[in-house]
C-alpha cells in the first residue's frame, strides 16, 4: 500500500492495518479492538478497495503522461517533415 493510499484510510482502518501488520487474525483483531470479526473484515475490504483505487488512479496518470509524450514526439516529427 502506498503512502498516498494510507492517507485515504480512516482511523479505525489504520488501527486494523497496524494489527494486520503485526500478524493478528481478523478474529484476534476484533477481540483486541472490541469490534465484531465482520467489522474487521469490512475494514480489510475497504482498505483493499482504497489501495486498488489509488493504484488504478496512478496507472491512469502514468498512461496519460506517456500518451502526452508520444503526442508531443509525433508533433515534433511532423514539424521536421
C-alpha positions as CSV (number, residue, x, y, z in Angstrom):
1,X,0.0,0.0,0.0
2,X,1.4,3.4,-1.0
3,X,1.8,6.3,1.4
4,X,-0.9,8.2,-0.6
5,X,-3.3,5.2,-0.2
6,X,-2.6,5.0,3.5
7,X,-3.7,8.7,3.8
8,X,-7.1,7.6,2.5
9,X,-7.7,5.3,5.4
10,X,-9.9,6.1,8.4
11,X,-8.6,5.9,12.0
12,X,-10.3,2.6,12.5
13,X,-8.8,1.2,9.3
14,X,-5.3,2.3,10.4
15,X,-5.7,0.5,13.7
16,X,-6.8,-2.6,11.9
17,X,-3.9,-2.3,9.4
18,X,-1.4,-2.0,12.3
19,X,-2.6,-5.2,13.8
20,X,-2.6,-7.0,10.4
21,X,1.0,-5.9,10.0
22,X,1.7,-7.4,13.4
23,X,0.3,-10.7,12.2
24,X,-3.0,-10.8,14.0
25,X,-6.0,-12.6,12.5
26,X,-9.4,-10.9,11.9
27,X,-10.8,-12.7,14.9
28,X,-8.0,-11.6,17.2
29,X,-8.1,-8.0,15.9
30,X,-11.8,-8.0,16.7
31,X,-11.2,-9.1,20.2
32,X,-8.4,-6.6,20.7
33,X,-10.4,-3.6,19.4
34,X,-13.7,-4.9,20.8
35,X,-15.4,-5.0,17.4
36,X,-17.1,-7.8,15.5
37,X,-14.9,-10.0,13.3
38,X,-17.2,-9.0,10.4
39,X,-16.4,-5.3,11.1
40,X,-12.7,-6.2,10.8
41,X,-13.3,-8.0,7.5
42,X,-15.2,-4.9,6.3
43,X,-12.2,-2.7,7.2
44,X,-10.0,-5.1,5.3
45,X,-12.2,-4.9,2.2
46,X,-12.4,-1.1,2.4
47,X,-8.6,-0.9,2.7
48,X,-8.1,-3.1,-0.3
49,X,-10.6,-1.1,-2.3
50,X,-8.9,2.2,-1.4
51,X,-5.5,0.8,-2.3
52,X,-6.7,-0.6,-5.7
53,X,-8.4,2.8,-6.4
54,X,-5.1,4.6,-5.7
55,X,-3.1,2.2,-7.8
56,X,-5.5,2.5,-10.7
57,X,-5.5,6.3,-10.4
58,X,-1.7,6.3,-10.5
59,X,-1.6,4.0,-13.5
60,X,-4.1,6.2,-15.4
61,X,-1.9,9.3,-14.7
62,X,1.2,7.3,-15.9
63,X,-0.6,6.3,-19.1
64,X,-1.9,9.8,-19.7
65,X,1.7,11.1,-19.3
66,X,3.0,8.5,-21.8
67,X,0.3,9.4,-24.3
68,X,1.2,13.1,-24.0
69,X,4.9,12.4,-24.5
70,X,4.1,10.3,-27.6
71,X,1.8,13.0,-29.0
72,X,4.5,15.7,-28.5
73,X,7.0,13.4,-30.1
74,X,4.7,12.9,-33.1
75,X,4.1,16.6,-33.4
76,X,7.9,17.3,-33.4
77,X,8.5,14.6,-36.0
78,X,5.8,16.1,-38.2
79,X,7.4,19.6,-37.9
80,X,10.7,18.1,-39.2
81,X,9.0,16.7,-42.3
